[in-house]
Amino acid sequence: MAVMSDGVVNPNINKTPRIKKLEKKLRREQKRLSRKYEMKKKRGEKTATYSANIEKQVVKIQRLYQTLTNIRVDYENKIIAAIVKREPSFIVLEDLNVSGMMKNRHLSRTIAAQRFSYLRLKLTTKAKQFGIEVRIVDRFYPSSKKCSHCGRIKHDLKLKDRIYSCECGFELDRDLNAAINLKNALEYEIA
Ligand SMILES: [Zn+2]
């Protein structure tokens, strides 16, 4: 979810058993709802007419959505609070291609993109309240491909390469290397 230049890693909450279990349950209940609609159709009823049975199922699904959102929001608030509490002089964020991610056909990535824009907005708002500068680095800045030690650019870096290893002998976790590069970026916009 967020890797910081000092090595603090906030893991992806969507991979936790709690979220996975809730999402599985959500998918099951959604299937159950569409079956209910199909049955209604087969009986020759209009799908728009009221049905207590369907209404109950819709509420069940809405509650599951709400639970999932609450868990994610809590987690994001905790991350933001921890960052702000350390009173950094500035925070650097990479301007990810969120709108491109939103168009992705995978729902999980769409959700991730939405959550990321939300996180960024919340973090920026909070940082401003505390007088912390927020820098946005252009998405074309080679944060991942650059060696944070010697500055070389590794053009053949693949997405599966989790460890950044440079010709100079430097090796570091890929995301941490990128975070350090972002911290040191000289070109940025102030959010
Ligand atoms: Zn290097």
Residues whose N, C-alpha, C, O or C-beta is under 5 A from the ligand:
A	BS01	ZN	C147 H149 C150 G151 R152 C166 C168 F170
